[in-house]
Amino acid sequence: MAQRDKPADEDHAGDTGESSPANSALQAYQIKWLIALQSESEITKILKTHLLRKLQSRQYPKTICPSEIPRALSNSDLAAMGLFDWRDLMPRVRDILFDMRSERQVEILQKGEVVPAAITIEDIRGPIRARLVLPT
C-alpha cells in the first residue's frame, strides 16, 4: 500500500490557536500543576496580605467581616488556589485572624464584644468580626 503524500502543514490544519477541547484540557492540566506547586504558606501569605490591607482601610473601632477577604478574590485567584468557592477559604482566614490575635495585631469580636484571649478558635461558634488593635 502506498503512503499518501500530504503537505507538511496538513498536520496543523485548522490550528488557529483558538480555544478547543485539546487547549482546554491543556489549560486544566497546567492549572492543576500550578495548584500543586503553590504551597500552603504562599496561600496564607496572600490571604494575610489581603487581610492587613482590608483591616488598615478601616479606622478603629470599625471592623471587617472575615468573609470580605475570600469574597474579594477573583475566580482565577480561587482557581489558582485549587478552589471553586470563596467559602472554602473561610477556615483558613479565621485561622490567620486567630494567629494575628495571638500576636496582638487584631481583636476578634462577636456580637460587638471583644472575645477574651482564653476563648480559642475551637470554642467560637457563629460569625465573628475583626479589627486592628488600637495603637497605644
The first five atom37 places (N, CA, C, CB, O) and aatype in JSON, in Angstrom:
{
  "aatype": [12, 0, 5, 1, 3, 11, 14, 0, 3, 6, 3, 8, 0, 7, 3, 16, 7, 6, 15, 15, 14, 0, 2, 15, 0, 10, 5, 0, 18, 5, 9, 11, 17, 10, 9, 0, 10, 5, 15, 6, 15, 6, 9, 16, 11, 9, 10, 11, 16, 8, 10, 10, 1, 11, 10, 5, 15, 1, 5, 18, 14, 11, 16, 9, 4, 14, 15, 6, 9, 14, 1, 0, 10, 15, 2, 15, 3, 10, 0, 0, 12, 7, 10, 13, 3, 17, 1, 3, 10, 12, 14, 1, 19, 1, 3, 9, 10, 13, 3, 12, 1, 15, 6, 1, 5, 19, 6, 9, 10, 5, 11, 7, 6, 19, 19, 14, 0, 0, 9, 16, 9, 6, 3, 9, 1, 7, 14, 9, 1, 0, 1, 10, 19, 10, 14, 16],
  "atom_mask": [
    [1, 1, 1, 1, 1],
    [1, 1, 1, 1, 1],
    [1, 1, 1, 1, 1],
    [1, 1, 1, 1, 1],
    [1, 1, 1, 1, 1],
    [1, 1, 1, 1, 1],
    [1, 1, 1, 1, 1],
    [1, 1, 1, 1, 1],
    [1, 1, 1, 1, 1],
    [1, 1, 1, 1, 1],
    [1, 1, 1, 1, 1],
    [1, 1, 1, 1, 1],
    [1, 1, 1, 1, 1],
    [1, 1, 1, 0, 1],
    [1, 1, 1, 1, 1],
    [1, 1, 1, 1, 1],
    [1, 1, 1, 0, 1],
    [1, 1, 1, 1, 1],
    [1, 1, 1, 1, 1],
    [1, 1, 1, 1, 1],
    [1, 1, 1, 1, 1],
    [1, 1, 1, 1, 1],
    [1, 1, 1, 1, 1],
    [1, 1, 1, 1, 1],
    [1, 1, 1, 1, 1],
    [1, 1, 1, 1, 1],
    [1, 1, 1, 1, 1],
    [1, 1, 1, 1, 1],
    [1, 1, 1, 1, 1],
    [1, 1, 1, 1, 1],
    [1, 1, 1, 1, 1],
    [1, 1, 1, 1, 1],
    [1, 1, 1, 1, 1],
    [1, 1, 1, 1, 1],
    [1, 1, 1, 1, 1],
    [1, 1, 1, 1, 1],
    [1, 1, 1, 1, 1],
    [1, 1, 1, 1, 1],
    [1, 1, 1, 1, 1],
    [1, 1, 1, 1, 1],
    [1, 1, 1, 1, 1],
    [1, 1, 1, 1, 1],
    [1, 1, 1, 1, 1],
    [1, 1, 1, 1, 1],
    [1, 1, 1, 1, 1],
    [1, 1, 1, 1, 1],
    [1, 1, 1, 1, 1],
    [1, 1, 1, 1, 1],
    [1, 1, 1, 1, 1],
    [1, 1, 1, 1, 1],
    [1, 1, 1, 1, 1],
    [1, 1, 1, 1, 1],
    [1, 1, 1, 1, 1],
    [1, 1, 1, 1, 1],
    [1, 1, 1, 1, 1],
    [1, 1, 1, 1, 1],
    [1, 1, 1, 1, 1],
    [1, 1, 1, 1, 1],
    [1, 1, 1, 1, 1],
    [1, 1, 1, 1, 1],
    [1, 1, 1, 1, 1],
    [1, 1, 1, 1, 1],
    [1, 1, 1, 1, 1],
    [1, 1, 1, 1, 1],
    [1, 1, 1, 1, 1],
    [1, 1, 1, 1, 1],
    [1, 1, 1, 1, 1],
    [1, 1, 1, 1, 1],
    [1, 1, 1, 1, 1],
    [1, 1, 1, 1, 1],
    [1, 1, 1, 1, 1],
    [1, 1, 1, 1, 1],
    [1, 1, 1, 1, 1],
    [1, 1, 1, 1, 1],
    [1, 1, 1, 1, 1],
    [1, 1, 1, 1, 1],
    [1, 1, 1, 1, 1],
    [1, 1, 1, 1, 1],
    [1, 1, 1, 1, 1],
    [1, 1, 1, 1, 1],
    [1, 1, 1, 1, 1],
    [1, 1, 1, 0, 1],
    [1, 1, 1, 1, 1],
    [1, 1, 1, 1, 1],
    [1, 1, 1, 1, 1],
    [1, 1, 1, 1, 1],
    [1, 1, 1, 1, 1],
    [1, 1, 1, 1, 1],
    [1, 1, 1, 1, 1],
    [1, 1, 1, 1, 1],
    [1, 1, 1, 1, 1],
    [1, 1, 1, 1, 1],
    [1, 1, 1, 1, 1],
    [1, 1, 1, 1, 1],
    [1, 1, 1, 1, 1],
    [1, 1, 1, 1, 1],
    [1, 1, 1, 1, 1],
    [1, 1, 1, 1, 1],
    [1, 1, 1, 1, 1],
    [1, 1, 1, 1, 1],
    [1, 1, 1, 1, 1],
    [1, 1, 1, 1, 1],
    [1, 1, 1, 1, 1],
    [1, 1, 1, 1, 1],
    [1, 1, 1, 1, 1],
    [1, 1, 1, 1, 1],
    [1, 1, 1, 1, 1],
    [1, 1, 1, 1, 1],
    [1, 1, 1, 1, 1],
    [1, 1, 1, 1, 1],
    [1, 1, 1, 1, 1],
    [1, 1, 1, 0, 1],
    [1, 1, 1, 1, 1],
    [1, 1, 1, 1, 1],
    [1, 1, 1, 1, 1],
    [1, 1, 1, 1, 1],
    [1, 1, 1, 1, 1],
    [1, 1, 1, 1, 1],
    [1, 1, 1, 1, 1],
    [1, 1, 1, 1, 1],
    [1, 1, 1, 1, 1],
    [1, 1, 1, 1, 1],
    [1, 1, 1, 1, 1],
    [1, 1, 1, 1, 1],
    [1, 1, 1, 1, 1],
    [1, 1, 1, 0, 1],
    [1, 1, 1, 1, 1],
    [1, 1, 1, 1, 1],
    [1, 1, 1, 1, 1],
    [1, 1, 1, 1, 1],
    [1, 1, 1, 1, 1],
    [1, 1, 1, 1, 1],
    [1, 1, 1, 1, 1],
    [1, 1, 1, 1, 1],
    [1, 1, 1, 1, 1],
    [1, 1, 1, 1, 1]
  ],
  "atom_positions": [
    [[0.83, -1.16, 0.0], [0.0, 0.0, 0.0], [0.89, 1.24, 0.0], [-0.95, -0.01, 1.2], [1.8, 1.35, 0.82]],
    [[0.63, 2.14, -0.89], [1.43, 3.34, -0.99], [1.0, 4.34, 0.07], [1.33, 3.96, -2.39], [-0.19, 4.5, 0.35]],
    [[1.99, 5.01, 0.63], [1.69, 6.02, 1.64], [1.28, 7.3, 0.92], [2.91, 6.27, 2.58], [1.91, 7.69, -0.06]],
    [[0.28, 7.91, 1.4], [-0.25, 9.12, 0.79], [0.67, 10.3, 1.09], [-1.67, 9.4, 1.29], [1.08, 10.5, 2.23]],
    [[0.97, 11.05, 0.08], [1.76, 12.26, 0.28], [0.83, 13.36, 0.79], [2.48, 12.7, -1.04], [-0.28, 13.56, 0.28]],
    [[1.29, 14.06, 1.78], [0.48, 15.17, 2.27], [1.37, 16.37, 2.51], [-0.28, 14.78, 3.57], [2.56, 16.21, 2.79]],
    [[0.83, 17.55, 2.39], [1.61, 18.75, 2.63], [2.12, 18.77, 4.08], [0.78, 20.01, 2.33], [1.47, 18.24, 4.98]],
    [[3.28, 19.37, 4.28], [3.9, 19.4, 5.6], [3.03, 20.1, 6.63], [5.24, 20.08, 5.53], [3.08, 19.77, 7.82]],
    [[2.24, 21.07, 6.19], [1.45, 21.8, 7.17], [0.07, 21.2, 7.4], [1.31, 23.23, 6.74], [-0.74, 21.77, 8.13]],
    [[-0.23, 20.05, 6.78], [-1.54, 19.44, 6.94], [-1.77, 18.97, 8.38], [-1.69, 18.27, 5.98], [-2.91, 18.96, 8.85]],
    [[-0.7, 18.57, 9.07], [-0.85, 18.12, 10.46], [-1.39, 19.24, 11.35], [0.49, 17.63, 11.01], [-1.98, 18.96, 12.39]],
    [[-1.2, 20.46, 10.95], [-1.63, 21.59, 11.76], [-2.81, 22.31, 11.13], [-0.48, 22.56, 11.97], [-3.14, 23.43, 11.51]],
    [[-3.45, 21.66, 10.18], [-4.59, 22.28, 9.52], [-5.69, 22.53, 10.54], [-5.12, 21.39, 8.37], [-6.0, 21.67, 11.36]],
    [[-6.26, 23.72, 10.5], [-7.34, 24.05, 11.42], [-6.85, 24.53, 12.77], [0.0, 0.0, 0.0], [-7.67, 24.89, 13.62]],
    [[-5.55, 24.55, 13.0], [-4.99, 25.0, 14.26], [-4.91, 26.52, 14.22], [-3.6, 24.36, 14.53], [-3.94, 27.08, 13.72]],
    [[-5.93, 27.18, 14.75], [-6.0, 28.63, 14.7], [-5.57, 29.27, 16.0], [-7.39, 29.07, 14.34], [-5.56, 30.5, 16.12]],
    [[-5.23, 28.45, 16.99], [-4.86, 28.99, 18.29], [-6.07, 29.32, 19.14], [0.0, 0.0, 0.0], [-5.93, 29.78, 20.28]],
    [[-7.26, 29.08, 18.6], [-8.47, 29.36, 19.35], [-8.71, 28.25, 20.36], [-9.67, 29.51, 18.4], [-8.06, 27.2, 20.33]],
    [[-9.66, 28.49, 21.24], [-9.99, 27.52, 22.27], [-10.59, 26.27, 21.64], [-10.98, 28.13, 23.29], [-11.51, 26.35, 20.82]],
    [[-10.07, 25.14, 22.02], [-10.58, 23.86, 21.55], [-10.59, 22.92, 22.75], [-9.71, 23.29, 20.37], [-10.02, 23.25, 23.79]],
    [[-11.21, 21.77, 22.62], [-11.18, 20.83, 23.74], [-9.75, 20.46, 24.14], [-11.95, 19.58, 23.38], [-9.47, 20.29, 25.33]],
    [[-8.86, 20.34, 23.16], [-7.47, 20.0, 23.48], [-6.8, 21.14, 24.23], [-6.69, 19.67, 22.19], [-6.06, 20.91, 25.19]],
    [[-7.04, 22.39, 23.79], [-6.47, 23.54, 24.5], [-7.04, 23.66, 25.9], [-6.74, 24.83, 23.73], [-6.3, 23.96, 26.84]],
    [[-8.33, 23.42, 26.06], [-8.96, 23.49, 27.38], [-8.37, 22.43, 28.31], [-10.47, 23.31, 27.26], [-8.13, 22.69, 29.49]],
    [[-8.15, 21.24, 27.78], [-7.57, 20.17, 28.58], [-6.15, 20.53, 29.01], [-7.56, 18.84, 27.8], [-5.75, 20.26, 30.14]],
    [[-5.4, 21.13, 28.09], [-4.04, 21.55, 28.4], [-4.05, 22.63, 29.49], [-3.33, 22.08, 27.14], [-3.25, 22.58, 30.42]],
    [[-4.96, 23.6, 29.37], [-5.07, 24.65, 30.38], [-5.44, 24.05, 31.74], [-6.1, 25.7, 29.96], [-4.88, 24.45, 32.76]],
    [[-6.37, 23.13, 31.77], [-6.76, 22.49, 33.03], [-5.58, 21.75, 33.63], [-7.95, 21.52, 32.81], [-5.37, 21.78, 34.85]],
    [[-4.8, 21.09, 32.8], [-3.61, 20.37, 33.26], [-2.59, 21.35, 33.84], [-2.99, 19.56, 32.11], [-2.0, 21.09, 34.89]],
    [[-2.4, 22.47, 33.14], [-1.44, 23.47, 33.63], [-1.9, 24.06, 34.96], [-1.26, 24.59, 32.59], [-1.08, 24.26, 35.86]],
    [[-3.19, 24.34, 35.09], [-3.72, 24.88, 36.34], [-3.53, 23.87, 37.47], [-5.22, 25.23, 36.19], [-3.17, 24.24, 38.59]],
    [[-3.77, 22.6, 37.17], [-3.59, 21.56, 38.18], [-2.16, 21.56, 38.71], [-3.95, 20.18, 37.61], [-1.93, 21.44, 39.91]],
    [[-1.2, 21.7, 37.82], [0.2, 21.72, 38.25], [0.55, 23.0, 38.98], [1.12, 21.55, 37.05], [1.33, 22.98, 39.93]],
    [[-0.03, 24.12, 38.56], [0.21, 25.38, 39.28], [-0.31, 25.27, 40.71], [-0.46, 26.56, 38.55], [0.33, 25.74, 41.65]],
    [[-1.47, 24.66, 40.85], [-2.05, 24.48, 42.18], [-1.13, 23.61, 43.03], [-3.45, 23.84, 42.09], [-0.89, 23.92, 44.2]],
    [[-0.63, 22.54, 42.45], [0.24, 21.64, 43.19], [1.53, 22.34, 43.61], [0.56, 20.41, 42.35], [2.08, 22.05, 44.67]],
    [[2.0, 23.26, 42.77], [3.24, 23.96, 43.08], [3.06, 25.07, 44.11], [3.83, 24.54, 41.81], [4.0, 25.44, 44.8]],
    [[1.84, 25.59, 44.21], [1.6, 26.69, 45.15], [1.44, 26.11, 46.55], [0.34, 27.52, 44.75], [0.52, 25.34, 46.82]],
    [[2.35, 26.48, 47.42], [2.34, 25.91, 48.77], [1.3, 26.59, 49.64], [3.72, 26.03, 49.41], [0.83, 27.68, 49.35]],
    [[0.97, 25.91, 50.72], [0.03, 26.44, 51.69], [0.51, 27.77, 52.25], [-0.19, 25.43, 52.82], [-0.29, 28.68, 52.48]],
    [[1.82, 27.9, 52.46], [2.34, 29.14, 53.03], [2.17, 30.31, 52.06], [3.81, 28.99, 53.4], [1.97, 31.44, 52.5]],
    [[2.23, 30.05, 50.76], [2.0, 31.11, 49.78], [0.55, 31.58, 49.82], [2.37, 30.62, 48.37], [0.28, 32.77, 49.75]],
    [[-0.36, 30.64, 49.93], [-1.78, 30.98, 50.02], [-2.03, 31.78, 51.29], [-2.67, 29.7, 49.98], [-2.75, 32.78, 51.27]],
    [[-1.45, 31.34, 52.4], [-1.6, 32.06, 53.67], [-1.04, 33.46, 53.56], [-0.91, 31.3, 54.8], [-1.63, 34.41, 54.07]],
    [[0.1, 33.6, 52.89], [0.72, 34.91, 52.71], [-0.19, 35.84, 51.91], [2.09, 34.77, 52.02], [-0.34, 37.01, 52.25]],
    [[-0.79, 35.32, 50.85], [-1.71, 36.1, 50.03], [-2.91, 36.55, 50.86], [-2.18, 35.28, 48.8], [-3.3, 37.72, 50.82]],
    [[-3.49, 35.62, 51.6], [-4.66, 35.95, 52.41], [-4.32, 36.96, 53.5], [-5.24, 34.68, 53.04], [-5.09, 37.88, 53.76]],
    [[-3.17, 36.79, 54.14], [-2.78, 37.71, 55.2], [-2.54, 39.12, 54.64], [-1.5, 37.21, 55.92], [-2.89, 40.11, 55.28]],
    [[-1.96, 39.2, 53.46], [-1.76, 40.5, 52.81], [-3.1, 41.18, 52.57], [-0.99, 40.32, 51.48], [-3.25, 42.37, 52.85]],
    [[-4.07, 40.43, 52.04], [-5.4, 40.98, 51.79], [-6.07, 41.38, 53.11], [-6.28, 39.97, 51.04], [-6.72, 42.43, 53.19]],
    [[-5.91, 40.56, 54.14], [-6.48, 40.86, 55.45], [-5.92, 42.17, 56.01], [-6.21, 39.72, 56.42], [-6.67, 43.03, 56.46]],
    [[-4.61, 42.3, 55.98], [-3.98, 43.51, 56.52], [-4.44, 44.75, 55.76], [-2.47, 43.39, 56.46], [-4.71, 45.79, 56.36]],
    [[-4.5, 44.64, 54.46], [-4.94, 45.77, 53.64], [-6.36, 46.18, 54.01], [-4.85, 45.43, 52.13], [-6.66, 47.36, 54.16]],
    [[-7.24, 45.19, 54.15], [-8.64, 45.48, 54.48], [-8.75, 46.04, 55.9], [-9.5, 44.2, 54.34], [-9.49, 46.99, 56.13]],
    [[-8.02, 45.45, 56.85], [-8.05, 45.94, 58.23], [-7.53, 47.37, 58.32], [-7.22, 45.02, 59.14], [-8.09, 48.19, 59.06]],
    [[-6.48, 47.68, 57.59], [-5.89, 49.02, 57.64], [-6.79, 50.06, 56.96], [-4.53, 49.0, 56.97], [-6.63, 51.26, 57.2]],
    [[-7.71, 49.61, 56.15], [-8.62, 50.55, 55.48], [-9.75, 51.0, 56.4], [-9.2, 49.91, 54.22], [-10.5, 51.92, 56.06]],
    [[-9.88, 50.36, 57.54], [-10.94, 50.69, 58.5], [-10.34, 51.36, 59.73], [-11.74, 49.43, 58.9], [-9.43, 50.81, 60.36]],
    [[-10.85, 52.53, 60.07], [-10.36, 53.21, 61.26], [-10.99, 52.58, 62.49], [-10.67, 54.73, 61.2], [-12.15, 52.18, 62.48]],
    [[-10.19, 52.49, 63.55], [-10.67, 51.97, 64.82], [-11.87, 52.81, 65.25], [-9.55, 51.99, 65.9], [-11.78, 54.03, 65.18]],
    [[-12.95, 52.25, 65.68], [-13.26, 50.88, 66.06], [-14.0, 50.08, 64.98], [-14.07, 50.89, 67.3], [-14.61, 49.06, 65.29]],
    [[-13.94, 50.53, 63.73], [-14.62, 49.81, 62.65], [-14.01, 48.43, 62.48], [-14.54, 50.6, 61.33], [-12.81, 48.23, 62.71]],
    [[-14.84, 47.47, 62.06], [-14.42, 46.08, 61.94], [-14.62, 45.58, 60.51], [-15.19, 45.2, 62.92], [-15.28, 46.23, 59.69]],
    [[-14.05, 44.42, 60.24], [-14.28, 43.73, 58.97], [-14.92, 42.39, 59.25], [-12.95, 43.55, 58.17], [-14.78, 41.82, 60.33]],
    [[-15.63, 41.9, 58.28], [-16.12, 40.53, 58.32], [-15.06, 39.68, 57.62], [-17.55, 40.38, 57.64], [-14.63, 40.03, 56.52]],
    [[-14.63, 38.59, 58.22], [-13.6, 37.76, 57.59], [-13.95, 37.31, 56.17], [-13.34, 36.54, 58.44], [-13.06, 37.08, 55.35]],
    [[-15.24, 37.19, 55.87], [-15.63, 36.74, 54.53], [-15.34, 37.78, 53.46], [-17.1, 36.39, 54.51], [-15.37, 37.45, 52.27]],
    [[-15.08, 39.03, 53.85], [-14.76, 40.06, 52.86], [-13.5, 39.7, 52.08], [-14.58, 41.41, 53.55], [-13.36, 40.08, 50.91]],
    [[-12.58, 38.97, 52.7], [-11.31, 38.66, 52.06], [-11.49, 37.64, 50.94], [-10.31, 38.13, 53.1], [-11.18, 37.96, 49.79]],
    [[-11.99, 36.44, 51.22], [-12.13, 35.49, 50.11], [-13.17, 35.93, 49.07], [-12.51, 34.12, 50.64], [-13.04, 35.59, 47.9]],
    [[-14.2, 36.68, 49.5], [-15.2, 37.14, 48.53], [-14.62, 38.15, 47.56], [-16.39, 37.75, 49.25], [-15.15, 38.32, 46.46]],
    [[-13.55, 38.82, 47.94], [-12.92, 39.81, 47.06], [-12.0, 39.17, 46.02], [-12.12, 40.8, 47.89], [-11.59, 39.84, 45.07]],
    [[-11.68, 37.9, 46.18], [-10.8, 37.22, 45.23], [-11.55, 36.89, 43.95], [-10.22, 35.95, 45.85], [-12.74, 36.59, 43.98]],
    [[-10.85, 36.96, 42.85], [-11.46, 36.63, 41.56], [-11.55, 35.12, 41.4], [-10.65, 37.25, 40.39], [-10.93, 34.36, 42.14]],
    [[-12.33, 34.7, 40.42], [-12.44, 33.27, 40.12], [-11.09, 32.69, 39.74], [-13.46, 33.02, 39.0], [-10.79, 31.54, 40.08]],
    [[-10.27, 33.46, 39.03], [-8.95, 32.95, 38.64], [-8.03, 32.83, 39.87], [-8.3, 33.87, 37.58], [-7.21, 31.91, 39.94]],
    [[-8.17, 33.76, 40.84], [-7.4, 33.63, 42.09], [-7.79, 32.35, 42.82], [-7.64, 34.87, 43.0], [-6.93, 31.6, 43.28]],
    [[-9.09, 32.12, 42.91], [-9.56, 30.9, 43.58], [-9.09, 29.65, 42.84], [-11.09, 30.91, 43.68], [-8.66, 28.68, 43.47]],
    [[-9.18, 29.67, 41.52], [-8.74, 28.52, 40.73], [-7.25, 28.26, 40.94], [-9.03, 28.74, 39.24], [-6.83, 27.1, 41.01]],
    [[-6.46, 29.32, 41.03], [-5.02, 29.17, 41.25], [-4.72, 28.52, 42.6], [-4.32, 30.52, 41.15], [-3.67, 27.93, 42.79]],
    [[-5.67, 28.65, 43.53], [-5.52, 28.04, 44.84], [-6.16, 26.66, 44.9], [-6.12, 28.93, 45.91], [-6.14, 26.0, 45.94]],
    [[-6.72, 26.23, 43.79], [-7.36, 24.92, 43.74], [-8.75, 24.91, 44.33], [0.0, 0.0, 0.0], [-9.23, 23.87, 44.78]],
    [[-9.4, 26.06, 44.33], [-10.72, 26.19, 44.95], [-11.73, 26.68, 43.93], [-10.66, 27.14, 46.14], [-11.38, 27.28, 42.92]],
    [[-12.99, 26.42, 44.22], [-14.05, 26.85, 43.33], [-14.98, 27.85, 44.01], [-14.83, 25.67, 42.85], [-15.73, 28.55, 43.33]],
    [[-14.93, 27.92, 45.34], [-15.85, 28.76, 46.08], [-15.11, 29.48, 47.2], [-17.01, 27.92, 46.65], [-14.26, 28.89, 47.86]],
    [[-15.42, 30.75, 47.41], [-14.74, 31.54, 48.43], [-14.93, 30.96, 49.82], [-15.24, 32.97, 48.39], [-14.08, 31.14, 50.68]],
    [[-16.03, 30.26, 50.04], [-16.31, 29.69, 51.37], [-15.24, 28.66, 51.8], [-17.69, 29.02, 51.37], [-15.02, 28.44, 52.99]],
    [[-14.59, 28.06, 50.81], [-13.55, 27.08, 51.12], [-12.37, 27.71, 51.84], [-13.07, 26.4, 49.84], [-11.6, 27.01, 52.51]],
    [[-12.21, 29.02, 51.72], [-11.1, 29.72, 52.37], [-11.44, 30.22, 53.77], [-10.67, 30.88, 51.52], [-10.54, 30.66, 54.49]],
    [[-12.69, 30.16, 54.16], [-13.08, 30.73, 55.45], [-12.36, 30.11, 56.66], [-14.56, 30.57, 55.63], [-11.94, 30.86, 57.54]],
    [[-12.2, 28.8, 56.75], [-11.45, 28.28, 57.89], [-10.02, 28.81, 57.95], [-11.43, 26.76, 57.84], [-9.51, 29.09, 59.03]],
    [[-9.39, 28.95, 56.79], [-8.02, 29.45, 56.76], [-7.96, 30.92, 57.17], [-7.41, 29.26, 55.36], [-7.05, 31.32, 57.89]],
    [[-8.92, 31.72, 56.71], [-8.96, 33.13, 57.08], [-9.16, 33.27, 58.58], [-10.08, 33.87, 56.31], [-8.51, 34.1, 59.22]],
    [[-10.05, 32.47, 59.14], [-10.28, 32.52, 60.6], [-9.01, 32.1, 61.35], [-11.46, 31.6, 60.99], [-8.67, 32.7, 62.37]],
    [[-8.31, 31.08, 60.85], [-7.05, 30.66, 61.48], [-6.04, 31.8, 61.48], [-6.46, 29.43, 60.74], [-5.38, 32.06, 62.49]],
    [[-5.92, 32.48, 60.35], [-4.97, 33.6, 60.25], [-5.34, 34.69, 61.24], [-4.95, 34.17, 58.8], [-4.48, 35.24, 61.92]],
    [[-6.64, 35.0, 61.32], [-7.06, 36.03, 62.26], [-6.74, 35.66, 63.71], [-8.56, 36.28, 62.11], [-6.31, 36.51, 64.48]],
    [[-6.94, 34.41, 64.07], [-6.63, 33.99, 65.44], [-5.13, 33.99, 65.68], [-7.22, 32.6, 65.72], [-4.68, 34.27, 66.8]],
    [[-4.34, 33.68, 64.66], [-2.89, 33.8, 64.79], [-2.5, 35.27, 64.99], [-2.17, 33.23, 63.53], [-1.65, 35.58, 65.82]],
    [[-3.13, 36.16, 64.23], [-2.86, 37.58, 64.38], [-3.3, 38.08, 65.76], [-3.57, 38.38, 63.28], [-2.67, 38.98, 66.34]],
    [[-4.36, 37.51, 66.28], [-4.8, 37.88, 67.63], [-3.76, 37.47, 68.65], [-6.17, 37.22, 67.95], [-3.46, 38.22, 69.58]],
    [[-3.21, 36.27, 68.5], [-2.19, 35.81, 69.45], [-0.93, 36.66, 69.37], [-1.84, 34.33, 69.18], [-0.16, 36.74, 70.34]],
    [[-0.71, 37.3, 68.23], [0.42, 38.22, 68.06], [0.03, 39.65, 68.44], [0.93, 38.18, 66.61], [0.82, 40.58, 68.25]],
    [[-1.16, 39.82, 68.98], [-1.7, 41.11, 69.43], [-1.81, 42.15, 68.3], [-0.81, 41.67, 70.54], [-1.63, 43.34, 68.52]],
    [[-2.1, 41.66, 67.1], [-2.29, 42.56, 65.95], [-3.76, 42.92, 65.77], [-1.76, 41.91, 64.68], [-4.08, 44.03, 65.35]],
    [[-4.65, 41.98, 66.09], [-6.09, 42.21, 65.9], [-6.88, 41.8, 67.14], [-6.6, 41.45, 64.68], [-6.41, 41.06, 68.0]],
    [[-8.09, 42.32, 67.18], [-9.07, 41.87, 68.16], [-10.16, 41.14, 67.4], [-9.66, 43.08, 69.0], [-10.55, 41.54, 66.3]],
    [[-10.64, 40.07, 67.98], [-11.74, 39.3, 67.42], [-12.98, 39.69, 68.22], [-11.47, 37.74, 67.47], [-12.96, 39.72, 69.45]],
    [[-14.06, 39.98, 67.52], [-15.3, 40.37, 68.18], [-16.42, 39.43, 67.81], [-15.68, 41.81, 67.82], [-16.46, 38.86, 66.71]],
    [[-17.33, 39.27, 68.75], [-18.54, 38.51, 68.49], [-19.68, 39.23, 69.19], [-18.41, 37.01, 68.98], [-19.58, 39.53, 70.38]],
    [[-20.73, 39.51, 68.47], [-21.86, 40.28, 68.98], [-21.4, 41.62, 69.55], [-22.6, 39.47, 70.06], [-21.93, 42.1, 70.55]],
    [[-20.41, 42.23, 68.89], [-19.94, 43.55, 69.27], [-19.0, 43.59, 70.46], [0.0, 0.0, 0.0], [-18.55, 44.67, 70.85]],
    [[-18.69, 42.44, 71.04], [-17.81, 42.37, 72.21], [-16.51, 41.67, 71.84], [-18.51, 41.64, 73.38], [-16.5, 40.71, 71.06]],
    [[-15.4, 42.17, 72.4], [-14.1, 41.54, 72.16], [-14.1, 40.15, 72.8], [-12.93, 42.41, 72.74], [-14.48, 39.99, 73.96]],
    [[-13.69, 39.16, 72.02], [-13.62, 37.78, 72.51], [-12.39, 37.68, 73.4], [-13.55, 36.75, 71.31], [-11.28, 38.01, 72.97]],
    [[-12.55, 37.21, 74.65], [-11.4, 37.09, 75.56], [-10.33, 36.14, 75.0], [-11.86, 36.59, 76.94], [-10.63, 35.2, 74.26]],
    [[-9.09, 36.41, 75.36], [-7.96, 35.61, 74.87], [-8.08, 34.14, 75.25], [-6.64, 36.18, 75.41], [-7.53, 33.28, 74.56]],
    [[-8.78, 33.85, 76.33], [-8.93, 32.46, 76.77], [-9.83, 31.66, 75.83], [-9.5, 32.42, 78.18], [-9.79, 30.43, 75.84]],
    [[-10.63, 32.34, 75.03], [-11.51, 31.67, 74.07], [-10.7, 31.37, 72.82], [-12.77, 32.55, 73.73], [-10.13, 32.27, 72.2]],
    [[-10.66, 30.11, 72.45], [-9.88, 29.7, 71.27], [-10.78, 29.59, 70.04], [-9.18, 28.35, 71.53], [-12.0, 29.69, 70.14]],
    [[-10.16, 29.38, 68.92], [-10.91, 29.24, 67.67], [-11.86, 28.05, 67.72], [-9.94, 29.1, 66.48], [-12.92, 28.07, 67.11]],
    [[-11.47, 27.01, 68.45], [-12.32, 25.83, 68.57], [-13.58, 26.12, 69.39], [-11.54, 24.68, 69.2], [-14.59, 25.44, 69.24]],
    [[-13.5, 27.13, 70.26], [-14.63, 27.48, 71.12], [-15.65, 28.37, 70.43], [-14.13, 28.15, 72.37], [-16.8, 28.46, 70.85]],
    [[-15.22, 29.03, 69.38], [-16.07, 30.03, 68.7], [-17.09, 29.33, 67.8], [-15.2, 31.0, 67.87], [-16.76, 28.46, 67.0]],
    [[-18.33, 29.75, 67.96], [-19.42, 29.3, 67.08], [-20.11, 30.54, 66.56], [-20.43, 28.34, 67.83], [-20.38, 31.47, 67.32]],
    [[-20.39, 30.56, 65.28], [-21.1, 31.7, 64.71], [-20.17, 32.74, 64.14], [0.0, 0.0, 0.0], [-18.95, 32.58, 64.12]],
    [[-20.78, 33.83, 63.66], [-20.0, 34.87, 62.97], [-19.07, 35.64, 63.92], [-20.94, 35.84, 62.28], [-19.37, 35.84, 65.1]],
    [[-17.96, 36.06, 63.35], [-17.01, 36.9, 64.07], [-16.69, 38.11, 63.21], [-15.7, 36.11, 64.44], [-16.98, 38.12, 62.01]],
    [[-16.11, 39.11, 63.83], [-15.6, 40.27, 63.12], [-14.21, 40.53, 63.67], [-16.54, 41.53, 63.28], [-13.85, 39.98, 64.71]],
    [[-13.44, 41.36, 62.99], [-12.07, 41.63, 63.43], [-11.74, 43.09, 63.19], [-11.06, 40.72, 62.7], [-12.29, 43.74, 62.3]],
    [[-10.81, 43.59, 64.0], [-10.29, 44.95, 63.82], [-8.86, 44.98, 64.32], [-11.18, 46.01, 64.56], [-8.45, 44.15, 65.13]],
    [[-8.12, 45.96, 63.82], [-6.76, 46.15, 64.31], [-6.81, 46.58, 65.76], [-6.0, 47.18, 63.45], [-7.76, 47.24, 66.19]],
    [[-5.8, 46.21, 66.51], [-5.69, 46.63, 67.91], [-5.44, 48.14, 67.92], [-4.54, 45.85, 68.67], [-4.68, 48.66, 67.11]],
    [[-6.09, 48.81, 68.85], [-5.91, 50.25, 68.99], [-4.47, 50.56, 69.33], [-6.84, 50.83, 70.07], [-3.95, 50.06, 70.32]],
    [[-3.81, 51.37, 68.51], [-2.39, 51.7, 68.82], [-2.31, 52.48, 70.13], [-1.75, 52.53, 67.66], [-3.15, 53.33, 70.43]],
    [[-1.28, 52.17, 70.9], [-1.13, 52.87, 72.2], [-0.1, 53.96, 72.1], [-0.74, 51.9, 73.31], [0.16, 54.65, 73.08]]
  ]
}
